[in-house]
Amino acid sequence: MLRAWINLLARRNSPRMFRPELQGRLHGPQLASFLAEIDRRPLRPGLRELALRGRKIGKVLGYGALLAGTIWVVSESVEALAIF
């Protein structure tokens, strides 16, 4: 645990923080503008994105099943009332 704190503090006072030429090509606002320019989706979505997509699809399928069930119950009720 002590080593993790030492590493965290060592990175905080890194010379890269104070010298922009050491920060790399894409850092901070430059990264945001670069991503806005290319405007494309990642080729391989991460596990979180896949889970969110699966939940969304599951939610849509669940609502569809609920709607189909409701329509079926209403239609059967109408037929039952028509018999009496």
Beta strands, then each sheet from edge to edge (+ up, - down):
end
